[in-house]
Amino acid sequence: MNWKQVGSTTYYNSVLANKVDYYGRLALVGGMTATVGGKIATSFAQGAVGAILGSMTARLMTYKAPNYWIVTKKYYAKDAVNVYIKTDFQVYSNSARTKLAYSNFQINKYYSPK
């Protein structure tokens, strides 16, 4: 089958989503600390909850999701009966898009009446 590339290559990345995720976790932990800490009366319980929340905060804040950059290409082909659209994508682990982390493709077939 002779594939012809349709349109241009589209670039996506996960950097913005990872930043939103990080600041969302920061707000969540800050809200939990204020809510739970304000409702506990004894100093021993406050210390225990503080230690648990501190441990959770350290784990949540030190995790950094990896950034990925995605390249998507679409191709077109046809035969006597059907039209085919192939979507090919590669996921890279660096912004220069030289370190391939994963790749895959999908082919969709559509009936093309004459």
MMTF fields as JSON, N, C-alpha, C and O atoms, coordinates in Angstrom:
{
  "mmtfVersion": "1.0.0",
  "mmtfProducer": "UNKNOWN",
  "numBonds": 455,
  "numAtoms": 456,
  "numGroups": 114,
  "numChains": 1,
  "numModels": 1,
  "chainsPerModel": [1],
  "groupsPerChain": [114],
  "chainIdList": ["A"],
  "bondAtomList": [4, 2, 8, 6, 12, 10, 16, 14, 20, 18, 24, 22, 28, 26, 32, 30, 36, 34, 40, 38, 44, 42, 48, 46, 52, 50, 56, 54, 60, 58, 64, 62, 68, 66, 72, 70, 76, 74, 80, 78, 84, 82, 88, 86, 92, 90, 96, 94, 100, 98, 104, 102, 108, 106, 112, 110, 116, 114, 120, 118, 124, 122, 128, 126, 132, 130, 136, 134, 140, 138, 144, 142, 148, 146, 152, 150, 156, 154, 160, 158, 164, 162, 168, 166, 172, 170, 176, 174, 180, 178, 184, 182, 188, 186, 192, 190, 196, 194, 200, 198, 204, 202, 208, 206, 212, 210, 216, 214, 220, 218, 224, 222, 228, 226, 232, 230, 236, 234, 240, 238, 244, 242, 248, 246, 252, 250, 256, 254, 260, 258, 264, 262, 268, 266, 272, 270, 276, 274, 280, 278, 284, 282, 288, 286, 292, 290, 296, 294, 300, 298, 304, 302, 308, 306, 312, 310, 316, 314, 320, 318, 324, 322, 328, 326, 332, 330, 336, 334, 340, 338, 344, 342, 348, 346, 352, 350, 356, 354, 360, 358, 364, 362, 368, 366, 372, 370, 376, 374, 380, 378, 384, 382, 388, 386, 392, 390, 396, 394, 400, 398, 404, 402, 408, 406, 412, 410, 416, 414, 420, 418, 424, 422, 428, 426, 432, 430, 436, 434, 440, 438, 444, 442, 448, 446, 452, 450],
  "bondOrderList": [1, 1, 1, 1, 1, 1, 1, 1, 1, 1, 1, 1, 1, 1, 1, 1, 1, 1, 1, 1, 1, 1, 1, 1, 1, 1, 1, 1, 1, 1, 1, 1, 1, 1, 1, 1, 1, 1, 1, 1, 1, 1, 1, 1, 1, 1, 1, 1, 1, 1, 1, 1, 1, 1, 1, 1, 1, 1, 1, 1, 1, 1, 1, 1, 1, 1, 1, 1, 1, 1, 1, 1, 1, 1, 1, 1, 1, 1, 1, 1, 1, 1, 1, 1, 1, 1, 1, 1, 1, 1, 1, 1, 1, 1, 1, 1, 1, 1, 1, 1, 1, 1, 1, 1, 1, 1, 1, 1, 1, 1, 1, 1, 1],
  "groupList": [{"groupName": "MET", "atomNameList": ["N", "CA", "C", "O"], "elementList": ["N", "C", "C", "O"], "formalChargeList": [0, 0, 0, 0], "bondAtomList": [1, 0, 2, 1, 3, 2], "bondOrderList": [1, 1, 2], "singleLetterCode": "M", "chemCompType": "L-PEPTIDE LINKING"}, {"groupName": "ASN", "atomNameList": ["N", "CA", "C", "O"], "elementList": ["N", "C", "C", "O"], "formalChargeList": [0, 0, 0, 0], "bondAtomList": [1, 0, 2, 1, 3, 2], "bondOrderList": [1, 1, 2], "singleLetterCode": "N", "chemCompType": "L-PEPTIDE LINKING"}, {"groupName": "TRP", "atomNameList": ["N", "CA", "C", "O"], "elementList": ["N", "C", "C", "O"], "formalChargeList": [0, 0, 0, 0], "bondAtomList": [1, 0, 2, 1, 3, 2], "bondOrderList": [1, 1, 2], "singleLetterCode": "W", "chemCompType": "L-PEPTIDE LINKING"}, {"groupName": "LYS", "atomNameList": ["N", "CA", "C", "O"], "elementList": ["N", "C", "C", "O"], "formalChargeList": [0, 0, 0, 0], "bondAtomList": [1, 0, 2, 1, 3, 2], "bondOrderList": [1, 1, 2], "singleLetterCode": "K", "chemCompType": "L-PEPTIDE LINKING"}, {"groupName": "GLN", "atomNameList": ["N", "CA", "C", "O"], "elementList": ["N", "C", "C", "O"], "formalChargeList": [0, 0, 0, 0], "bondAtomList": [1, 0, 2, 1, 3, 2], "bondOrderList": [1, 1, 2], "singleLetterCode": "Q", "chemCompType": "L-PEPTIDE LINKING"}, {"groupName": "VAL", "atomNameList": ["N", "CA", "C", "O"], "elementList": ["N", "C", "C", "O"], "formalChargeList": [0, 0, 0, 0], "bondAtomList": [1, 0, 2, 1, 3, 2], "bondOrderList": [1, 1, 2], "singleLetterCode": "V", "chemCompType": "L-PEPTIDE LINKING"}, {"groupName": "GLY", "atomNameList": ["N", "CA", "C", "O"], "elementList": ["N", "C", "C", "O"], "formalChargeList": [0, 0, 0, 0], "bondAtomList": [1, 0, 2, 1, 3, 2], "bondOrderList": [1, 1, 2], "singleLetterCode": "G", "chemCompType": "PEPTIDE LINKING"}, {"groupName": "SER", "atomNameList": ["N", "CA", "C", "O"], "elementList": ["N", "C", "C", "O"], "formalChargeList": [0, 0, 0, 0], "bondAtomList": [1, 0, 2, 1, 3, 2], "bondOrderList": [1, 1, 2], "singleLetterCode": "S", "chemCompType": "L-PEPTIDE LINKING"}, {"groupName": "THR", "atomNameList": ["N", "CA", "C", "O"], "elementList": ["N", "C", "C", "O"], "formalChargeList": [0, 0, 0, 0], "bondAtomList": [1, 0, 2, 1, 3, 2], "bondOrderList": [1, 1, 2], "singleLetterCode": "T", "chemCompType": "L-PEPTIDE LINKING"}, {"groupName": "TYR", "atomNameList": ["N", "CA", "C", "O"], "elementList": ["N", "C", "C", "O"], "formalChargeList": [0, 0, 0, 0], "bondAtomList": [1, 0, 2, 1, 3, 2], "bondOrderList": [1, 1, 2], "singleLetterCode": "Y", "chemCompType": "L-PEPTIDE LINKING"}, {"groupName": "LEU", "atomNameList": ["N", "CA", "C", "O"], "elementList": ["N", "C", "C", "O"], "formalChargeList": [0, 0, 0, 0], "bondAtomList": [1, 0, 2, 1, 3, 2], "bondOrderList": [1, 1, 2], "singleLetterCode": "L", "chemCompType": "L-PEPTIDE LINKING"}, {"groupName": "ALA", "atomNameList": ["N", "CA", "C", "O"], "elementList": ["N", "C", "C", "O"], "formalChargeList": [0, 0, 0, 0], "bondAtomList": [1, 0, 2, 1, 3, 2], "bondOrderList": [1, 1, 2], "singleLetterCode": "A", "chemCompType": "L-PEPTIDE LINKING"}, {"groupName": "ASP", "atomNameList": ["N", "CA", "C", "O"], "elementList": ["N", "C", "C", "O"], "formalChargeList": [0, 0, 0, 0], "bondAtomList": [1, 0, 2, 1, 3, 2], "bondOrderList": [1, 1, 2], "singleLetterCode": "D", "chemCompType": "L-PEPTIDE LINKING"}, {"groupName": "ARG", "atomNameList": ["N", "CA", "C", "O"], "elementList": ["N", "C", "C", "O"], "formalChargeList": [0, 0, 0, 0], "bondAtomList": [1, 0, 2, 1, 3, 2], "bondOrderList": [1, 1, 2], "singleLetterCode": "R", "chemCompType": "L-PEPTIDE LINKING"}, {"groupName": "ILE", "atomNameList": ["N", "CA", "C", "O"], "elementList": ["N", "C", "C", "O"], "formalChargeList": [0, 0, 0, 0], "bondAtomList": [1, 0, 2, 1, 3, 2], "bondOrderList": [1, 1, 2], "singleLetterCode": "I", "chemCompType": "L-PEPTIDE LINKING"}, {"groupName": "PHE", "atomNameList": ["N", "CA", "C", "O"], "elementList": ["N", "C", "C", "O"], "formalChargeList": [0, 0, 0, 0], "bondAtomList": [1, 0, 2, 1, 3, 2], "bondOrderList": [1, 1, 2], "singleLetterCode": "F", "chemCompType": "L-PEPTIDE LINKING"}, {"groupName": "PRO", "atomNameList": ["N", "CA", "C", "O"], "elementList": ["N", "C", "C", "O"], "formalChargeList": [0, 0, 0, 0], "bondAtomList": [1, 0, 2, 1, 3, 2], "bondOrderList": [1, 1, 2], "singleLetterCode": "P", "chemCompType": "L-PEPTIDE LINKING"}],
  "groupTypeList": [0, 1, 2, 3, 4, 5, 6, 7, 8, 8, 9, 9, 1, 7, 5, 10, 11, 1, 3, 5, 12, 9, 9, 6, 13, 10, 11, 10, 5, 6, 6, 0, 8, 11, 8, 5, 6, 6, 3, 14, 11, 8, 7, 15, 11, 4, 6, 11, 5, 6, 11, 14, 10, 6, 7, 0, 8, 11, 13, 10, 0, 8, 9, 3, 11, 16, 1, 9, 2, 14, 5, 8, 3, 3, 9, 9, 11, 3, 12, 11, 5, 1, 5, 9, 14, 3, 8, 12, 15, 4, 5, 9, 7, 1, 7, 11, 13, 8, 3, 10, 11, 9, 7, 1, 15, 4, 14, 1, 3, 9, 9, 7, 16, 3],
  "groupIdList": [1, 2, 3, 4, 5, 6, 7, 8, 9, 10, 11, 12, 13, 14, 15, 16, 17, 18, 19, 20, 21, 22, 23, 24, 25, 26, 27, 28, 29, 30, 31, 32, 33, 34, 35, 36, 37, 38, 39, 40, 41, 42, 43, 44, 45, 46, 47, 48, 49, 50, 51, 52, 53, 54, 55, 56, 57, 58, 59, 60, 61, 62, 63, 64, 65, 66, 67, 68, 69, 70, 71, 72, 73, 74, 75, 76, 77, 78, 79, 80, 81, 82, 83, 84, 85, 86, 87, 88, 89, 90, 91, 92, 93, 94, 95, 96, 97, 98, 99, 100, 101, 102, 103, 104, 105, 106, 107, 108, 109, 110, 111, 112, 113, 114],
  "secStructList": [7, 7, 7, 3, 3, 3, 3, 3, 3, 3, 3, 3, 3, 1, 2, 2, 2, 2, 2, 2, 2, 2, 2, 2, 2, 2, 2, 2, 2, 2, 2, 2, 2, 2, 2, 2, 2, 2, 2, 7, 7, 1, 2, 2, 2, 2, 2, 2, 2, 2, 2, 2, 2, 2, 2, 2, 2, 2, 2, 2, 2, 2, 7, 7, 7, 7, 7, 7, 3, 3, 3, 3, 3, 3, 3, 3, 3, 3, 7, 1, 1, 3, 3, 3, 3, 3, 3, 3, 3, 3, 3, 3, 1, 1, 6, 6, 1, 7, 1, 3, 3, 3, 3, 3, 3, 3, 3, 3, 3, 3, 3, 7, 7, 7],
  "xCoordList": [0.847, 0.0, 0.892, 1.887, 0.522, 1.282, 0.622, -0.482, 1.318, 0.802, 1.279, 2.452, 0.378, 0.724, 0.454, -0.623, 1.44, 1.251, 0.254, 0.331, -0.682, -1.714, -1.405, -1.214, -1.355, -1.136, 0.268, 1.198, 0.376, 1.68, 1.739, 0.723, 2.923, 3.141, 2.646, 2.883, 1.969, 1.433, 2.262, 2.541, 2.663, 3.467, 2.635, 1.948, 2.694, 2.065, 3.133, 4.179, 2.889, 3.777, 3.004, 1.903, 3.587, 2.918, 3.444, 3.119, 4.249, 4.879, 3.831, 3.889, 2.878, 1.855, 0.995, 0.703, 0.59, -0.225, 0.529, -0.075, 1.822, 2.607, 2.694, 2.675, 2.789, 2.835, 1.494, 1.456, 0.391, -0.938, -1.103, -1.639, -0.651, -0.723, 0.062, -0.427, 1.263, 2.11, 1.433, 1.349, 0.95, 0.341, -1.005, -1.405, -1.699, -2.93, -2.646, -3.377, -1.574, -1.191, -0.777, -1.101, -0.072, 0.355, -0.861, -0.881, -1.875, -3.089, -3.857, -4.397, -3.91, -4.61, -3.987, -4.698, -2.673, -1.991, -2.13, -2.338, -2.022, -2.196, -3.593, -3.748, -4.612, -5.985, -6.211, -6.909, -5.624, -5.766, -5.113, -5.671, -3.941, -3.221, -4.03, -4.149, -4.575, -5.338, -6.627, -6.995, -7.316, -8.59, -8.407, -9.051, -7.54, -7.352, -6.685, -7.085, -5.675, -4.965, -5.861, -5.68, -6.822, -7.712, -8.776, -9.321, -9.095, -10.181, -9.702, -10.529, -8.414, -7.906, -7.522, -6.826, -7.996, -7.822, -6.529, -5.864, -6.147, -4.995, -3.691, -3.621, -2.682, -1.384, -0.742, -0.029, -0.986, -0.429, -1.018, -0.289, -2.339, -3.004, -2.562, -2.375, -2.397, -1.927, -0.535, -0.238, 0.332, 1.683, 1.675, 2.431, 0.818, 0.733, 0.213, 0.764, -0.842, -1.401, -0.401, -0.274, 0.297, 1.317, 2.414, 2.879, 2.83, 3.864, 3.371, 4.098, 2.133, 1.564, 1.419, 1.805, 0.863, 0.692, 2.034, 2.18, 3.015, 4.345, 4.949, 5.574, 4.764, 5.255, 4.546, 5.178, 3.213, 2.452, 2.901, 3.046, 3.116, 3.544, 4.885, 5.072, 5.813, 7.133, 7.032, 7.703, 6.2, 6.05, 5.381, 5.823, 4.311, 3.584, 4.408, 4.321, 5.199, 5.923, 7.224, 7.708, 7.795, 9.051, 8.821, 9.739, 7.613, 7.329, 7.194, 6.436, 7.922, 7.794, 7.459, 8.216, 6.339, 5.947, 6.91, 7.318, 7.271, 8.184, 7.493, 6.291, 8.258, 7.736, 7.918, 8.951, 6.902, 6.969, 6.573, 5.766, 7.144, 6.833, 6.343, 6.997, 5.204, 4.543, 4.479, 4.108, 4.843, 4.768, 3.718, 3.794, 2.742, 1.667, 1.673, 1.776, 1.561, 1.504, 0.323, 0.041, -0.373, -1.5, -1.176, -0.599, -1.574, -1.332, -2.64, -3.583, -2.679, -3.879, -3.498, -2.455, -4.346, -4.156, -5.527, -6.475, -5.633, -6.901, -6.644, -5.611, -7.621, -7.589, -8.888, -9.549, -9.265, -10.451, -11.748, -12.744, -11.755, -12.99, -12.948, -13.96, -11.8, -11.713, -10.724, -9.827, -10.937, -9.989, -9.406, -10.132, -8.106, -7.418, -6.776, -6.162, -6.921, -6.254, -5.352, -5.806, -4.082, -3.102, -2.635, -2.212, -2.711, -2.197, -0.975, -1.05, 0.133, 1.413, 1.877, 1.899, 2.255, 2.748, 3.965, 4.1, 4.844, 6.041, 6.056, 5.72, 6.449, 6.553, 8.03, 8.723, 8.51, 9.927, 10.097, 9.201, 11.262, 11.523, 12.355, 12.728, 12.651, 13.356, 12.726, 12.107, 12.887, 12.227, 12.796, 12.12, 14.018, 14.6, 14.025, 14.274, 13.263, 12.613, 13.622, 13.477, 14.652, 15.671, 15.694, 16.21, 15.146, 15.138, 13.73, 12.849, 13.531, 12.217, 11.889, 12.637, 10.76, 10.324, 9.298, 9.255, 8.472, 7.398, 6.886, 6.887, 6.45, 5.797, 4.734, 4.808, 3.747, 2.662, 1.94, 2.181, 1.055, 0.249, -1.12, -1.315, -2.065, -3.418, -3.887, -3.664, -4.538, -5.068, -6.581, -7.079, -7.305, -8.765, -9.144, -8.579, -10.104, -10.56, -11.967, -12.822, -12.219, -13.527, -13.965, -13.182, -15.196, -15.74, -15.941, -16.44, -15.556, -15.647, -16.453, -15.894, -17.756, -18.564, -18.213, -17.778, -18.411, -18.068, -19.162, -19.037],
  "yCoordList": [-1.176, 0.0, 1.239, 1.307, 2.196, 3.45, 4.494, 4.964, 4.844, 5.826, 7.212, 7.401, 8.186, 9.583, 10.361, 10.252, 11.154, 11.922, 13.039, 13.738, 13.201, 14.226, 15.316, 15.025, 16.547, 17.653, 17.661, 17.052, 18.376, 18.531, 17.73, 17.238, 17.611, 16.908, 17.783, 18.991, 17.178, 17.897, 17.554, 16.379, 18.546, 18.325, 18.605, 19.624, 17.712, 17.883, 17.637, 17.063, 18.057, 17.671, 17.633, 18.174, 16.99, 16.807, 17.761, 17.603, 18.746, 19.629, 20.441, 20.512, 21.053, 21.863, 20.999, 21.401, 19.822, 18.926, 18.531, 18.433, 18.304, 17.926, 19.073, 18.837, 20.31, 21.46, 21.64, 21.923, 21.477, 21.584, 20.499, 20.758, 19.288, 18.184, 18.503, 18.261, 19.038, 19.363, 20.406, 20.219, 21.502, 22.558, 22.111, 22.59, 21.214, 20.646, 19.82, 19.907, 19.006, 18.22, 19.137, 18.865, 20.212, 21.166, 21.781, 21.894, 22.179, 22.766, 21.736, 22.063, 20.5, 19.442, 19.2, 19.125, 19.078, 18.824, 20.023, 19.851, 21.23, 22.433, 22.506, 22.891, 22.141, 22.137, 21.076, 21.321, 19.89, 18.82, 19.217, 18.987, 19.809, 20.207, 21.235, 21.124, 22.214, 23.263, 22.697, 23.045, 21.836, 21.289, 20.347, 20.518, 19.352, 18.357, 18.985, 18.716, 19.818, 20.448, 21.354, 21.451, 22.022, 22.94, 22.239, 22.845, 20.976, 20.277, 19.415, 18.915, 19.221, 18.352, 19.205, 20.212, 18.775, 19.603, 19.332, 20.284, 18.093, 17.807, 17.995, 17.798, 18.371, 18.614, 17.318, 17.321, 16.188, 14.906, 14.51, 14.107, 14.626, 14.266, 15.193, 14.759, 16.472, 17.407, 17.031, 17.11, 16.616, 16.202, 14.958, 14.873, 13.982, 12.743, 13.027, 12.539, 13.814, 14.157, 14.978, 14.803, 15.859, 16.65, 15.78, 16.027, 14.756, 13.847, 13.067, 12.904, 12.585, 11.826, 12.723, 12.343, 13.906, 14.817, 15.289, 15.491, 15.462, 15.837, 14.764, 15.068, 13.5, 12.388, 12.341, 12.145, 12.525, 12.538, 13.694, 13.534, 14.848, 16.018, 15.759, 16.087, 15.173, 14.9, 13.959, 14.166, 12.923, 11.974, 12.62, 12.444, 13.37, 13.993, 15.069, 15.227, 15.799, 16.916, 16.498, 17.202, 15.373, 14.964, 14.181, 14.061, 13.638, 12.917, 13.911, 14.876, 13.675, 14.507, 13.6, 12.684, 13.853, 13.062, 13.355, 14.502, 12.349, 12.587, 13.399, 13.261, 14.235, 15.008, 14.212, 13.579, 14.255, 13.58, 14.54, 15.446, 14.334, 15.114, 14.145, 13.139, 14.44, 13.506, 14.08, 15.237, 13.257, 13.623, 12.731, 11.506, 13.348, 12.605, 12.896, 14.05, 11.837, 11.989, 11.193, 10.097, 11.746, 11.055, 10.778, 11.606, 9.568, 9.134, 8.664, 8.297, 8.681, 8.335, 7.346, 7.491, 6.339, 5.4, 4.882, 4.923, 4.398, 3.82, 2.695, 2.639, 1.804, 0.757, 0.841, 1.878, -0.21, -0.167, -0.018, 0.463, -0.42, -0.43, 0.467, 1.079, 0.558, 1.227, 2.393, 2.498, 3.256, 4.331, 4.012, 3.586, 4.214, 3.897, 5.157, 5.933, 5.355, 6.449, 5.813, 5.045, 6.142, 5.618, 6.769, 7.81, 6.58, 7.558, 6.937, 5.882, 7.608, 7.128, 8.115, 9.32, 7.615, 8.554, 7.996, 6.791, 8.918, 8.603, 9.471, 10.654, 8.875, 9.585, 9.677, 8.662, 10.904, 11.138, 11.607, 12.225, 11.305, 11.701, 12.98, 13.38, 13.621, 14.912, 15.876, 15.456, 17.164, 18.169, 18.248, 18.732, 17.784, 17.768, 16.624, 16.534, 15.762, 14.621, 13.699, 13.336, 13.332, 12.405, 11.093, 10.098, 11.062, 9.844, 9.25, 9.692, 8.253, 7.635, 6.77, 5.852, 7.068, 6.292, 5.243, 4.165, 5.546, 4.639, 5.065, 6.252, 4.104, 4.445, 3.407, 2.26, 3.832, 2.945, 3.549, 4.704, 2.776, 3.302, 2.642, 1.59, 3.286, 2.769, 2.982, 4.046, 1.973, 2.081, 1.906, 0.929, 2.865, 2.792, 2.607, 3.247, 1.729, 1.436, 1.97, 1.752, 2.671, 3.228, 2.767, 2.797, 2.349, 1.927, 3.156, 4.184, 3.044, 4.177, 3.756, 3.218, 4.0, 3.606, 4.458, 5.603, 3.879, 4.604, 5.529, 6.209],
  "zCoordList": [0.0, 0.0, 0.0, 0.721, -0.806, -0.88, 0.02, -0.255, 1.098, 2.048, 1.665, 1.343, 1.698, 1.455, 2.727, 3.313, 3.16, 4.392, 4.139, 3.129, 5.064, 4.964, 5.981, 7.161, 5.541, 6.469, 7.05, 6.523, 8.154, 8.792, 10.085, 10.576, 10.617, 11.876, 13.024, 13.039, 13.97, 15.122, 16.345, 16.584, 17.125, 18.325, 19.557, 19.633, 20.512, 21.822, 22.875, 22.57, 24.096, 25.198, 26.504, 26.602, 27.502, 28.794, 29.858, 31.034, 29.475, 30.461, 31.218, 32.446, 30.523, 31.184, 32.106, 33.232, 31.644, 32.473, 33.734, 34.803, 33.636, 34.814, 35.808, 37.016, 35.331, 36.243, 36.948, 38.145, 36.21, 36.821, 37.873, 38.95, 37.574, 38.522, 39.798, 40.902, 39.652, 40.8, 41.695, 42.909, 41.101, 41.912, 42.488, 43.549, 41.819, 42.365, 43.605, 44.591, 43.562, 44.739, 45.875, 47.032, 45.574, 46.592, 47.288, 48.514, 46.513, 47.097, 47.916, 48.973, 47.438, 48.163, 49.532, 50.534, 49.58, 50.857, 51.778, 52.979, 51.246, 52.065, 52.666, 53.825, 51.892, 52.386, 53.443, 54.427, 53.253, 54.249, 55.563, 56.636, 55.478, 56.687, 57.474, 58.694, 56.801, 57.488, 58.074, 59.197, 57.337, 57.804, 58.974, 60.009, 58.833, 59.885, 61.102, 62.234, 60.882, 61.998, 62.818, 64.032, 62.196, 62.904, 63.728, 64.651, 63.429, 64.112, 65.262, 66.025, 65.417, 66.476, 67.673, 67.54, 68.871, 70.063, 70.811, 71.219, 71.007, 71.856, 71.102, 69.889, 71.828, 71.201, 70.724, 69.721, 71.437, 71.008, 69.659, 68.752, 69.529, 68.271, 67.143, 66.006, 67.47, 66.446, 65.974, 64.782, 66.916, 66.545, 65.675, 64.707, 66.013, 65.228, 63.827, 62.84, 63.747, 62.44, 61.635, 60.423, 62.307, 61.626, 61.039, 59.927, 61.786, 61.28, 60.073, 59.093, 60.145, 59.018, 57.791, 56.685, 57.994, 56.86, 56.304, 55.099, 57.2, 56.73, 55.85, 54.834, 56.237, 55.431, 54.084, 53.046, 54.109, 52.852, 51.96, 50.748, 52.564, 51.806, 51.135, 49.963, 51.877, 51.314, 50.126, 49.116, 50.233, 49.125, 47.927, 46.792, 48.179, 47.067, 46.366, 45.148, 47.128, 46.544, 45.87, 44.984, 46.269, 45.632, 44.352, 43.541, 44.14, 42.907, 41.768, 41.861, 40.71, 39.519, 38.347, 38.024, 37.722, 36.561, 35.414, 35.228, 34.656, 33.534, 32.44, 32.216, 31.771, 30.65, 29.362, 29.145, 28.522, 27.235, 26.125, 26.33, 24.958, 23.775, 22.71, 22.435, 22.113, 21.209, 19.799, 19.602, 18.829, 17.422, 16.774, 16.862, 16.127, 15.482, 13.987, 13.571, 13.179, 11.723, 11.197, 11.682, 10.2, 9.581, 8.114, 7.41, 7.682, 6.315, 5.695, 6.397, 4.361, 3.612, 2.513, 1.877, 2.291, 1.186, 0.769, 1.554, -0.455, -0.891, -1.877, -2.544, -1.944, -2.948, -3.741, -3.716, -4.436, -5.285, -4.495, -5.037, -3.229, -2.455, -1.219, -0.876, -0.545, 0.757, 0.765, -0.071, 1.751, 2.057, 3.422, 4.321, 3.589, 4.834, 5.398, 4.664, 6.699, 7.407, 8.454, 9.302, 8.381, 9.345, 10.228, 9.727, 11.535, 12.497, 13.152, 13.782, 12.989, 13.51, 14.565, 14.317, 15.758, 16.765, 17.478, 17.691, 17.837, 18.605, 19.854, 19.803, 20.974, 22.244, 22.588, 22.67, 22.791, 23.081, 24.516, 25.091, 25.09, 26.47, 26.571, 27.674, 25.456, 25.503, 24.508, 23.53, 24.761, 23.932, 22.516, 21.609, 22.318, 20.969, 20.137, 18.935, 20.781, 20.139, 19.46, 18.293, 20.229, 19.716, 20.492, 19.984, 21.717, 22.526, 22.505, 23.243, 21.66, 21.507, 22.713, 23.049, 23.37, 24.526, 24.129, 24.72, 23.134, 22.735, 21.372, 21.047, 20.575, 19.313, 19.0, 19.443, 18.229, 17.846, 16.658, 16.305, 16.038, 14.951, 14.973, 15.581, 14.293, 14.193, 12.766, 12.189, 12.189, 10.834, 10.901, 11.46, 10.324, 10.23, 8.776, 7.89, 8.535, 7.17, 7.001, 7.86, 5.9, 5.604, 4.223, 3.273, 4.116, 2.836, 1.951, 2.409, 0.696, -0.221, -1.455, -2.411, -1.427, -2.597, -3.816, -3.697, -4.96, -6.209, -6.631, -7.649]
}
